[in-house]
Amino acid sequence: MLTNTYQPDAATQLEIFRRMALLKANDERTRKMVTNGRLVTVYYSYRGQEVIPAALCVNLKDEDYLCTIYRGIHDMLAKGLPLKDLWAEVAGRVDGTCKGKGGPMHLTYPSKGVMVTTGIVGSSMPIANGLAWGSQLSGNGRVAVATFGDAAANIGAFHESLNLASVWKLPVIFLCQNNRWGEHTAYHLSTGGERIADRAKGYGMAGIHVDGNDPFAMYSAAREAVERARAGEGPTLIEAMTYRFHGHVFGDADRYIDPAEKAKWIAADPYPIFRTKLIETGVSTETELAKIEADFDAEVEAAAEFGLAAEYPGLEELTTDVYGAAA
């Protein structure tokens, strides 16, 4: 279980906030542009879950691997995916990370360790195992992280991946962002057991159940898992508890969520709480934080305009990077 051994210093706290501010600004701009019709895409909002990737990624290096899912743009941005490349890809333009052919569910940026975004529930885990095995064989010291939702913990890939990672002591972290909803189904209606993290014991690996909306607790959990992986001590399963503020997919009316429950979680939004704490503890000032937010608002707006102004892929891209059977 989590010991809260590690606490972020002032500079790290500010860096966590910077990444959270970037994620918040990007989500708000995306939802606005989808709503007004300027951006036509499927979008899975991560609003409310900004702490988890921000506190994780300050513990990772560029060369460490990240495998995430379709609700994972916050993970990728926190890891270093450039905004312009992101927006061009989401807009289906040739300047995107995959030349506009992948869209929001298939982003990749290996130079920052963003290896794959999967549209198949739970498939981030076996892929991360493969990357971690490569690291183990080469001795390059890299850590692999697989992020996934709570519902993905109920498929076979979860069992197979955790079992193999434990047997081989792979340098991999399985990070479950438990936002309490699997698509339109509440956690308690689809998952046996109160905590996913408790399953770690059955695989003989470390398990951490943590408040994913607490930057200090999340930082400590991530650092503990990263140091364990780098030391060759094997994998860790982290269950980070959080809540999504919007429906499964943006535009979903989310009538299946109790309005009072949703209002309670929005009132406990970790972003303004952490922002206030930074000021009260003297880590930063209102002026400094407001400038960080304004700068990211401008940066996201510029990236959005860049993406929408870029060219669409040419017809030649239909058969580029596509594998086919030999004649």
PATORKE-197203 format. One line per field, with one value per residue (C-alpha): x, y, z negated; residue number from 1; residue in one letter. Coordinates in nm, 2 decimals. Layout:
xx: (X_...)
yy: (Y_...)
zz: (Z_...)
n: (NUM_...)
res: (a_...)
This chain:
xx: (0.00_0.10_0.33_0.34_0.72_0.78_0.67_0.71_0.93_0.81_0.94_0.78_0.45_0.45_0.54_0.25_0.02_0.16_0.07_-0.27_-0.33_-0.23_-0.47_-0.76_-0.70_-0.69_-1.00_-1.20_-1.09_-1.17_-1.52_-1.59_-1.48_-1.68_-1.98_-1.96_-1.90_-1.55_-1.41_-1.58_-1.45_-1.54_-1.41_-1.37_-1.33_-1.09_-1.19_-1.16_-0.88_-0.59_-0.40_-0.32_-0.11_0.04_0.17_0.28_0.47_0.69_0.84_0.91_1.17_1.11_1.24_1.01_0.72_0.35_0.06_-0.28_-0.63_-0.89_-0.97_-0.60_-0.52_-0.44_-0.19_-0.02_-0.01_0.13_0.40_0.50_0.30_0.32_-0.01_0.02_0.08_-0.22_-0.46_-0.36_-0.42_-0.76_-0.86_-0.76_-0.48_-0.15_0.06_-0.08_0.12_-0.02_-0.07_-0.44_-0.52_-0.54_-0.75_-0.80_-0.81_-0.48_-0.22_0.15_0.47_0.76_1.02_0.84_0.76_0.40_0.41_0.05_-0.31_-0.55_-0.92_-0.95_-1.04_-0.75_-0.50_-0.26_-0.15_0.00_0.16_0.33_0.45_0.62_0.79_0.90_1.03_1.24_1.38_1.46_1.64_1.84_1.91_1.82_1.65_1.33_0.99_0.67_0.33_-0.01_-0.31_-0.66_-1.01_-1.17_-1.39_-1.08_-0.97_-1.25_-1.12_-0.87_-0.58_-0.57_-0.52_-0.28_-0.07_-0.04_0.04_0.32_0.46_0.49_0.64_0.91_0.94_0.90_0.96_0.60_0.33_-0.04_-0.22_-0.60_-0.77_-1.09_-1.34_-1.62_-1.79_-1.73_-1.90_-2.26_-2.23_-2.15_-1.85_-2.05_-2.28_-1.99_-1.70_-1.68_-1.46_-1.43_-1.08_-0.91_-0.57_-0.65_-0.60_-0.23_-0.18_-0.31_-0.04_0.24_0.30_0.28_-0.06_-0.14_-0.49_-0.46_-0.67_-0.60_-0.73_-0.46_-0.14_0.07_-0.06_-0.05_0.30_0.42_0.24_0.39_0.74_0.73_0.62_0.87_1.16_1.06_1.05_1.39_1.55_1.44_1.19_0.90_0.56_0.31_-0.07_-0.19_-0.56_-0.61_-0.95_-1.10_-1.42_-1.50_-1.71_-1.87_-2.03_-1.86_-1.82_-1.87_-2.23_-2.36_-2.63_-2.51_-2.86_-2.75_-2.54_-2.72_-2.71_-2.64_-2.34_-2.20_-2.24_-2.06_-1.76_-1.75_-1.76_-1.45_-1.27_-0.90_-0.77_-0.89_-0.82_-0.45_-0.43_-0.54_-0.31_-0.01_-0.09_-0.16_0.16_0.37_0.48_0.34_0.14_-0.19_-0.01_0.23_-0.05_-0.27_0.01_0.07_-0.30_-0.32_-0.01_-0.16_-0.49_-0.30_-0.09_-0.39_-0.58_-0.28_-0.24_-0.61_-0.59_-0.28_-0.45_-0.76_-0.56_-0.33_-0.39_-0.58_-0.39_-0.35_-0.50_-0.15_-0.19_-0.46_-0.19_0.10_0.19_-0.08_0.02_-0.14_-0.10_0.15_0.00)
yy: (0.00_0.36_0.50_0.87_0.84_1.08_1.44_1.68_1.98_2.33_2.32_1.98_2.10_2.39_2.16_1.94_2.24_2.35_2.02_2.03_2.38_2.26_1.97_2.18_2.45_2.19_2.01_2.33_2.45_2.11_2.10_2.45_2.39_2.07_2.25_2.53_2.30_2.41_2.07_1.76_1.46_1.20_1.33_1.17_1.44_1.37_1.68_1.60_1.35_1.60_1.52_1.16_1.20_1.53_1.37_1.06_1.22_1.44_1.11_0.98_1.06_1.13_0.79_0.60_0.44_0.53_0.32_0.48_0.46_0.66_0.86_0.94_1.27_1.41_1.13_1.21_1.59_1.54_1.31_1.58_1.53_1.87_2.06_2.14_1.78_1.68_1.93_1.86_1.49_1.54_1.76_1.49_1.69_1.58_1.76_1.54_1.28_1.01_1.23_1.27_0.91_0.81_1.07_1.11_0.74_0.65_0.91_0.84_1.04_0.81_1.08_1.16_0.80_0.81_0.48_0.39_0.50_0.21_0.20_-0.15_-0.16_-0.30_-0.34_-0.09_-0.35_-0.63_-0.37_-0.21_-0.55_-0.60_-0.26_-0.34_-0.68_-0.50_-0.27_-0.56_-0.75_-0.44_-0.31_0.05_0.13_0.25_0.21_0.13_0.26_0.13_0.35_0.22_0.26_0.06_-0.14_-0.26_-0.44_-0.69_-0.83_-1.11_-0.89_-0.75_-1.09_-1.21_-0.89_-0.87_-1.24_-1.23_-0.90_-1.05_-1.38_-1.19_-0.90_-0.65_-0.28_-0.19_0.01_-0.07_0.26_0.22_0.56_0.45_0.73_0.50_0.46_0.20_0.37_0.40_0.15_0.23_0.05_-0.14_-0.29_-0.44_-0.51_-0.76_-0.64_-0.30_-0.22_-0.32_-0.26_-0.55_-0.79_-0.72_-0.96_-1.24_-1.18_-1.13_-0.77_-0.44_-0.28_0.09_0.23_0.61_0.93_1.02_1.37_1.44_1.57_1.48_1.12_1.06_1.18_0.95_0.65_0.71_0.77_0.46_0.25_0.41_0.36_0.00_-0.07_0.10_-0.10_-0.43_-0.51_-0.57_-0.42_-0.22_-0.19_0.15_0.22_0.60_0.71_1.00_1.11_1.22_1.54_1.46_1.16_0.86_1.05_1.43_1.49_1.21_1.35_1.14_1.10_0.78_0.97_1.10_1.48_1.52_1.28_1.46_1.80_1.67_1.57_1.89_2.09_1.89_1.97_1.91_2.18_2.49_2.31_2.25_2.60_2.76_2.53_2.65_3.01_2.95_2.75_3.02_2.79_3.04_3.35_3.44_3.65_3.36_3.10_3.33_3.39_3.01_2.97_3.26_3.14_2.79_2.93_3.12_2.82_2.59_2.85_2.88_2.50_2.47_2.73_2.56_2.22_2.35_2.54_2.25_2.05_1.73_1.42_1.35_1.05_0.88_0.85_0.59_0.33_0.47_0.29_0.03_-0.33_-0.57_-0.92_-0.99_-1.07)
zz: (0.00_0.04_-0.22_-0.10_-0.13_0.15_0.15_0.44_0.38_0.47_0.82_0.89_0.74_0.99_1.27_1.19_1.19_1.53_1.68_1.53_1.66_2.01_2.00_1.87_2.14_2.41_2.30_2.27_2.61_2.77_2.63_2.73_3.09_3.12_2.98_3.22_3.52_3.61_3.52_3.63_3.44_3.18_2.85_2.51_2.24_1.96_1.76_1.39_1.43_1.49_1.17_1.26_1.58_1.45_1.13_1.31_1.60_1.38_1.26_1.62_1.88_2.24_2.33_2.10_2.27_2.25_2.39_2.35_2.47_2.66_2.34_2.31_2.46_2.11_2.07_2.40_2.35_2.00_2.15_2.40_2.72_2.90_2.92_3.29_3.38_3.17_3.31_3.67_3.61_3.44_3.73_3.98_4.14_4.29_4.03_3.75_3.57_3.80_4.11_4.02_4.06_3.70_3.54_3.16_3.10_3.26_3.16_3.14_3.08_3.00_2.95_2.63_2.55_2.66_2.83_2.91_2.84_2.87_2.95_2.82_2.45_2.24_2.52_2.38_2.12_2.34_2.56_2.26_2.15_2.49_2.46_2.10_2.21_2.47_2.21_1.98_2.26_2.37_2.02_2.13_1.80_1.96_1.78_1.96_1.84_1.95_1.86_1.88_1.73_1.45_1.70_1.88_1.56_1.64_1.97_2.03_2.13_1.78_1.63_1.89_1.88_1.51_1.47_1.73_1.60_1.25_1.37_1.57_1.32_1.61_1.56_1.62_1.44_1.48_1.41_1.37_1.39_1.20_1.29_1.16_1.49_1.77_2.06_1.93_1.65_1.29_1.13_0.88_1.15_1.35_1.12_0.83_0.54_0.39_0.51_0.84_0.66_0.43_0.73_0.73_0.44_0.65_0.91_0.66_0.74_0.56_0.55_0.47_0.41_0.43_0.44_0.80_0.74_0.48_0.65_0.35_0.30_0.68_0.71_0.43_0.58_0.92_0.80_0.58_0.88_1.12_0.88_0.83_1.20_1.26_0.98_1.15_0.87_1.11_1.19_0.99_1.02_0.93_0.90_0.90_0.79_0.98_1.16_1.51_1.54_1.88_2.04_2.20_2.52_2.56_2.65_2.44_2.22_1.93_1.79_1.63_1.38_1.07_1.10_0.72_0.75_1.05_0.88_0.57_0.77_0.98_0.66_0.55_0.88_0.79_1.02_0.83_0.50_0.59_0.74_0.41_0.21_0.42_0.33_-0.04_-0.09_0.08_0.37_0.62_0.65_0.82_1.07_1.17_1.19_1.39_1.64_1.68_1.75_2.00_2.18_2.22_2.34_2.61_2.70_2.73_2.94_3.18_3.20_3.28_3.56_3.70_3.71_3.88_4.14_4.23_4.55_4.57_4.66_5.03_5.20_5.20_4.82_4.87_4.95_4.75_4.42_4.50_4.51_4.76_4.88_5.15_5.49)
n: (1_2_3_4_5_6_7_8_9_10_11_12_13_14_15_16_17_18_19_20_21_22_23_24_25_26_27_28_29_30_31_32_33_34_35_36_37_38_39_40_41_42_43_44_45_46_47_48_49_50_51_52_53_54_55_56_57_58_59_60_61_62_63_64_65_66_67_68_69_70_71_72_73_74_75_76_77_78_79_80_81_82_83_84_85_86_87_88_89_90_91_92_93_94_95_96_97_98_99_100_101_102_103_104_105_106_107_108_109_110_111_112_113_114_115_116_117_118_119_120_121_122_123_124_125_126_127_128_129_130_131_132_133_134_135_136_137_138_139_140_141_142_143_144_145_146_147_148_149_150_151_152_153_154_155_156_157_158_159_160_161_162_163_164_165_166_167_168_169_170_171_172_173_174_175_176_177_178_179_180_181_182_183_184_185_186_187_188_189_190_191_192_193_194_195_196_197_198_199_200_201_202_203_204_205_206_207_208_209_210_211_212_213_214_215_216_217_218_219_220_221_222_223_224_225_226_227_228_229_230_231_232_233_234_235_236_237_238_239_240_241_242_243_244_245_246_247_248_249_250_251_252_253_254_255_256_257_258_259_260_261_262_263_264_265_266_267_268_269_270_271_272_273_274_275_276_277_278_279_280_281_282_283_284_285_286_287_288_289_290_291_292_293_294_295_296_297_298_299_300_301_302_303_304_305_306_307_308_309_310_311_312_313_314_315_316_317_318_319_320_321_322_323_324_325_326_327)
res: (m_l_t_n_t_y_q_p_d_a_a_t_q_l_e_i_f_r_r_m_a_l_l_k_a_n_d_e_r_t_r_k_m_v_t_n_g_r_l_v_t_v_y_y_s_y_r_g_q_e_v_i_p_a_a_l_c_v_n_l_k_d_e_d_y_l_c_t_i_y_r_g_i_h_d_m_l_a_k_g_l_p_l_k_d_l_w_a_e_v_a_g_r_v_d_g_t_c_k_g_k_g_g_p_m_h_l_t_y_p_s_k_g_v_m_v_t_t_g_i_v_g_s_s_m_p_i_a_n_g_l_a_w_g_s_q_l_s_g_n_g_r_v_a_v_a_t_f_g_d_a_a_a_n_i_g_a_f_h_e_s_l_n_l_a_s_v_w_k_l_p_v_i_f_l_c_q_n_n_r_w_g_e_h_t_a_y_h_l_s_t_g_g_e_r_i_a_d_r_a_k_g_y_g_m_a_g_i_h_v_d_g_n_d_p_f_a_m_y_s_a_a_r_e_a_v_e_r_a_r_a_g_e_g_p_t_l_i_e_a_m_t_y_r_f_h_g_h_v_f_g_d_a_d_r_y_i_d_p_a_e_k_a_k_w_i_a_a_d_p_y_p_i_f_r_t_k_l_i_e_t_g_v_s_t_e_t_e_l_a_k_i_e_a_d_f_d_a_e_v_e_a_a_a_e_f_g_l_a_a_e_y_p_g_l_e_e_l_t_t_d_v_y_g_a_a_a)
